[in-house]
Every structure is written in structure tokens, then in C-alpha cells.
């Protein structure tokens, strides 16, 4: 099973024509931006054209479709999920792709104006793709491989199965979602309607990535209440909420910050603060792979609040807790490790060495796993996501699509051999 690089490139370039940046400040509607729905309509029509059935696009921009079983009626139903939106962290379009063929390992001038140069000294990881064809942009926007590469891999794999009836497989479900970059896409995903026994998000990074362990995540909002008095008469009267917020920041463990941690190490992160003397609001992230340590971190903040409230007066500090997602490892290890084995075997069959690492972040699969759909994350092949130096080795994209095909074939073989799956 070998996908065409030309087909993959053409399809991916077609998708990045659409500006689908999501808007984290617009949580009143879904999708948060109109471009996502425009691409969703385009995708729905394409899925029908290549032969998928039960293609549905709802008013929130969620797409579901089916490739019916072929020769293996009792196989488990496997799903593949990707998101259509791109990050709001960098300019989203129009995207001007720049294809570098047979990359020679040197710096790349992306744009003569400026100039904008992709330097290997800053991004040495690109050297492992020397000799390959790599897609960049002109350096003025992100590329959109996160996650249009995932969409491309899934659609291309489904088209391949339709065109190769000699390949037997079970029922396959496809899901494309909006607003993943804002953390809201899993919220309206109908797991029951999707109807898969297990699934994979195709939303990872570089070649070989296989992820089924992610952070436990909480995004608390801390409010500091002060007392504003004219600065000329402030002595002994003013309580500056900004000063209390600064004291809060200094009370956080110095080494438990994103810039000092890696691997399984958790952290506290203050990422936004607004307000003034009378009132100040701080947005934070709490992250940890270990559930007990995660809960301990949340308690630590409450101890800090108790201390400051005792120091400055009751009600000075208020915490609004907000757990976002939990570590999917808890659900994968609960009778569902077969989904990881299946992906690993598919990668190896495609000539890819699996690179299993904990996700220092989250994925839709985390929330979906806790809602009864075991859902590890697969690589797309892209790198440097969310920025203007993003790139996509085409050979890696090809392997992503072929891994999807391998999982489909492997799922049918599992059932043929009488091996059980799942207990969710």
C-alpha cells in the first residue's frame, strides 16, 4: 500500500487555500470563524465524491462520514479524527507554499523581501530530512500542517481504499472538527453518533510520533481584589491588586515553569494578566502527567490563596477552578492498550520507527477517551507548528497516510484472528 506523493501534495495545497484560523476570544459560536465552515463544506463534498457514505455536516462545522465494511463484516469499527482549524498564534493566510525539492541541508531563503531565512542553526531538526521534499511557506504565515496534514492523510487513505477493493476492511468512521486550537472541539463531538469502537486523532508532529499519554490540565482563573485610594493619600489605605498578583507569582515554585521542565515534569504557568489597582485577573495553567501530583498542585494554589487572604483580608484572592482534560493513559491502560499496539504495528509495516513520547499538552483524544472512545494520537509529519517557520516533509505525510491504511488492515486482521478488543 503506497500513497501517491503528488496526490497528497495537491490535496494538502488545496486545503491550505482556506484561511481557517480559529478565534479563542469568540466562544459564543462554533465554529469561531467563518473560514472553518467554508472548508468543512468543501470537505463534505469531497468525501461524497471519493465514495464515502453517510456524509454529514452539522451547523457547528463537525463532519462525520463512513466507509462501509468490505469483506469483514464483524471487524471493530475504527475511527480517524482531525481538525480543520489552524492556530491563531501566527498569521493564517493567504498561505504561499514553497516546495524545496531534494533539500540539501542548508539555510533556506523563504522570502527575498526582508529577507526571511529559515536557518538550520535555529532549527537543526530539519537536517534529518536532508534529501527529501519539504514544504515551507514564504515566511509570512504558518503553513497549516496542524492539522490539514492530518486531514490530508485521512482523506487520501480513504480514497485509496475505495480505489483498491482488493483490500478487505471493517467499517471506518471519519470525523473532522472545528476549533481544536481553542480547546473546544471535543465538547460538541457526539461520541455515540460517531459509533466507533476506538479511534485515532491524526494530529501529531514529526515522523513516527505515537502518543497516548498527555497532561492532566486545569486552567484556573485567579482574581485579586484591591482597594484604590488617591496616591497622595494612599499610605496605610491602598491595597494594590497588581502588587498582590506579583506576590502570588513569586510564591509559585521557581523551577516549576514551562521554560524549566520537560518529559513528565509538570508546571504552573501564568500566561495572561489584566486589570488595575482595584481588581486584577490572572489566567493560569496547571499541568502534570501524574494525577496525584496534579491534584496536589491545585491544592497548593488554595494554600497560597489562604495565606494571602490571611495577610491582606478575606476575599482578597479568589480562585475559579477549571479542569480541562485528564491523562488519557488512565483509560488506555484500562483494557485498551491494543489500540497502541495496532498503531505501532502499522507504523513498522510502513517502515516507520515508532517514537512514543508523553504529550506535553493535550489532544481531543484525551477528552474522547474519558467519554468512552479510546483515542491515541498519530503523527502527521509536520514540524514547527503555530509559527511562520512551520514545515512539512512530504515523505513524512505519505507515511502518515500509509499508517492510517495499516491500522485499517490491522483492525480487520485482529478480528479475523478472534482477538478481543476493548472493554470500554
SVG drawing of the C-alpha trace seen along z (x, -y; Angstrom):
<svg xmlns="http://www.w3.org/2000/svg" viewBox="-27 -64 51 80">
<polyline fill="none" stroke="black" stroke-width="0.4" points="0.0,0.0 1.7,-3.1 0.1,-6.6 1.0,-9.0 3.1,-12.0 1.6,-14.0 -1.9,-13.3 -1.0,-14.2 0.7,-17.4 -2.2,-18.5 -4.8,-17.8 -2.8,-19.5 -2.2,-22.6 -6.0,-22.6 -6.8,-22.7 -4.4,-25.4 -6.1,-27.8 -8.7,-28.2 -8.0,-30.5 -9.3,-28.6 -7.7,-30.2 -9.9,-29.8 -10.6,-32.6 -10.0,-31.9 -11.8,-35.1 -15.0,-34.1 -16.6,-31.4 -20.2,-32.4 -20.5,-30.5 -19.0,-27.3 -17.1,-27.4 -15.5,-30.5 -14.6,-31.8 -16.5,-31.5 -13.5,-30.1 -13.7,-26.8 -17.3,-26.2 -16.3,-27.1 -13.6,-24.4 -16.0,-22.0 -18.5,-22.3 -15.6,-21.7 -14.5,-18.6 -18.0,-17.2 -18.5,-17.4 -15.1,-15.9 -15.8,-12.9 -19.0,-12.2 -17.1,-12.5 -14.5,-9.9 -17.2,-7.4 -17.8,-7.8 -21.3,-7.4 -23.4,-8.9 -21.6,-12.2 -23.0,-14.7 -22.0,-18.3 -23.8,-19.9 -24.3,-23.6 -21.3,-23.7 -18.9,-22.6 -18.5,-18.9 -18.2,-16.4 -18.8,-12.7 -18.6,-10.1 -18.5,-6.3 -16.5,-4.0 -18.7,-0.8 -17.2,2.6 -15.7,4.5 -15.3,8.2 -15.0,8.2 -18.4,7.6 -17.6,8.3 -14.5,6.2 -14.4,3.5 -15.3,0.0 -12.2,-2.2 -12.4,-6.0 -9.9,-8.7 -10.3,-12.3 -8.6,-15.5 -9.4,-19.2 -9.9,-21.8 -8.9,-24.9 -5.4,-26.4 -3.7,-28.2 -4.4,-31.9 -0.8,-32.2 0.6,-33.4 -0.8,-34.9 -3.1,-32.3 -3.4,-33.4 -3.2,-33.7 -0.7,-30.9 2.0,-30.9 3.6,-27.5 7.3,-27.0 8.3,-23.5 12.0,-22.7 12.9,-19.5 15.8,-17.3 16.6,-19.5 20.4,-20.0 20.7,-20.7 21.4,-24.4 19.6,-27.6 16.6,-28.4 15.6,-31.9 11.8,-31.8 11.2,-35.3 13.6,-37.7 11.9,-40.7 13.1,-41.2 14.7,-38.7 13.1,-35.9 15.5,-33.0 14.9,-29.5 18.2,-28.8 19.4,-25.3 21.3,-26.7 17.9,-27.7 16.0,-24.6 18.6,-21.7 15.9,-19.0 15.3,-19.7 18.6,-18.1 17.2,-14.6 15.1,-15.3 18.1,-16.1 17.4,-14.7 13.6,-14.9 11.0,-17.2 9.9,-19.7 7.0,-22.2 7.5,-25.6 5.7,-28.9 7.1,-32.3 7.7,-33.1 4.7,-35.4 2.2,-32.9 2.0,-29.5 1.7,-26.5 -1.3,-24.8 0.0,-21.3 -1.6,-21.4 -3.9,-19.8 -4.6,-20.0 -1.8,-17.4 -3.9,-15.1 -7.0,-15.8 -5.0,-15.1 -3.6,-11.8 -7.1,-10.6 -8.9,-11.6 -6.1,-10.2 -6.1,-6.9 -9.9,-6.6 -9.7,-7.4 -7.0,-4.7 -9.2,-2.1 -12.2,-3.0 -9.9,-2.5 -8.4,0.7 -11.3,3.1 -8.8,6.0 -8.2,4.6 -10.6,6.0 -11.6,3.9 -14.2,3.3 -16.4,0.2 -14.5,-3.0 -15.7,-6.3 -14.2,-9.7 -14.6,-12.8 -13.4,-16.4 -13.8,-19.0 -13.6,-22.8 -12.0,-24.9 -9.4,-22.4 -6.8,-25.1 -9.1,-26.9 -9.6,-23.7 -13.3,-23.5 -13.6,-20.9 -14.2,-17.8 -17.0,-19.5 -19.6,-19.1 -18.2,-15.9 -21.0,-13.2 -19.2,-10.1 -22.3,-7.9 -23.3,-9.1 -19.7,-8.6 -20.1,-4.9 -16.5,-3.8 -15.1,-1.2 -11.8,-3.0 -10.3,-5.9 -7.1,-7.9 -6.6,-11.6 -4.2,-12.3 -2.9,-15.5 0.7,-14.8 4.0,-16.2 7.1,-14.7 7.5,-11.2 6.8,-8.3 5.0,-10.1 2.6,-7.9 1.1,-9.5 -1.3,-8.0 -0.1,-9.9 -0.9,-13.6 -1.0,-16.2 -3.8,-16.4 -4.9,-20.0 -6.5,-22.8 -6.9,-26.4 -7.8,-28.3 -8.6,-32.0 -7.3,-33.9 -8.9,-37.2 -7.2,-39.7 -9.2,-42.4 -7.6,-45.6 -8.6,-49.0 -7.9,-52.1 -7.1,-55.3 -5.7,-58.5 -2.0,-58.1 -1.5,-61.3 -3.4,-59.8 -2.7,-56.1 -0.4,-55.3 -1.9,-52.6 -5.1,-52.6 -4.3,-51.4 -4.2,-47.7 -2.8,-47.3 -4.3,-44.2 -1.3,-44.2 1.1,-44.0 -0.7,-41.1 -0.7,-39.4 3.1,-39.9 3.5,-38.4 1.4,-35.4 3.7,-34.9 6.7,-35.0 5.2,-32.4 5.0,-29.8 7.8,-27.2 10.6,-28.8 11.6,-25.7 8.0,-24.5 7.6,-26.6 7.4,-25.5 10.8,-27.0 12.4,-24.8 10.6,-21.5 10.5,-18.6 9.2,-15.0 6.9,-14.0 7.7,-17.1 4.6,-19.3 4.4,-23.0 2.5,-26.2 2.2,-28.9 0.9,-32.4 0.1,-33.3 -2.2,-36.4 -2.9,-39.2 -5.3,-42.1 -6.6,-44.7 -5.5,-47.5 -5.2,-48.6 -8.8,-47.8 -9.1,-44.4 -6.7,-42.1 -7.4,-38.8 -4.7,-36.2 -5.1,-33.3 -3.0,-30.2 -2.2,-26.7 -1.6,-23.8 -0.2,-20.7 1.1,-17.3 1.0,-13.8 0.7,-12.3 -2.9,-12.6 -1.9,-12.8 0.7,-15.5 -1.9,-17.3 -4.4,-17.4 -1.6,-18.4 -0.7,-21.4 -4.4,-22.6 -4.4,-22.3 -1.1,-24.3 -2.8,-27.3 -5.6,-27.1 -3.0,-27.2 -1.4,-30.3 -4.9,-31.9 -5.4,-31.2 -2.1,-32.7 -2.7,-35.9 -6.3,-36.2 -5.0,-35.9 -2.3,-38.6 -4.4,-41.1 -8.0,-40.3 -10.7,-37.8 -11.7,-37.8 -8.5,-39.4 -7.8,-36.3 -10.4,-34.2 -9.8,-31.1 -12.2,-29.9 -11.1,-26.3 -11.5,-24.8 -10.3,-21.3 -10.0,-20.9 -8.9,-17.4 -7.1,-14.4 -4.4,-12.0 -5.8,-9.5 -3.2,-6.9 -5.7,-6.1 -8.2,-4.9 -5.8,-3.4 -4.3,-1.2 -7.7,-0.1 -8.0,2.8 -7.3,0.7 -3.6,1.0 -4.4,3.0 -5.1,-0.4 -1.4,-1.4 -0.1,2.0 -2.2,1.7 -0.7,-1.7 2.8,-0.6 2.5,2.4 1.0,0.3 3.9,-2.1 6.5,0.6 4.8,2.2 5.1,-1.3 8.8,-1.4 8.4,-3.9 10.1,-3.7 7.5,-4.5 8.6,-7.4 6.4,-7.1 6.6,-10.1 4.3,-11.7 2.4,-14.7 3.4,-17.9 0.0,-19.3 -3.5,-18.0 -5.4,-16.4 -9.0,-15.8 -8.2,-12.2 -7.8,-12.8 -11.4,-14.1 -12.8,-11.5 -11.0,-8.7 -12.7,-9.7 -16.1,-9.7 -15.7,-6.1 -13.7,-6.3 -10.1,-5.2 -8.2,-7.6 -4.4,-7.8 -2.7,-10.4 -0.7,-9.7 1.9,-11.8 1.2,-14.0 4.8,-14.6 4.8,-18.4 7.1,-20.4 7.4,-23.9 3.6,-24.2 1.9,-27.5 4.6,-29.7 5.9,-31.0 8.8,-28.6 6.5,-25.6 7.4,-22.9 6.1,-19.5 8.4,-16.8 6.2,-15.2 7.7,-11.7 6.5,-12.0 3.0,-13.0 3.0,-9.9 3.9,-7.7 1.1,-9.2 -1.4,-8.2 0.1,-4.8 0.0,-4.3 -3.8,-5.0 -4.1,-2.3 -2.1,0.1 -4.3,-0.4 -7.4,0.3 -5.9,3.5 -4.6,4.5 -8.0,4.0 -9.6,6.4 -6.9,9.0 -7.4,8.7 -11.0,9.7 -10.2,12.5 -7.9,14.0 -10.5,13.9 -8.6,11.4 -10.9,9.3 -10.8,5.6 -11.6,3.1 -13.7,3.2 -15.0,-0.4"/>
</svg>
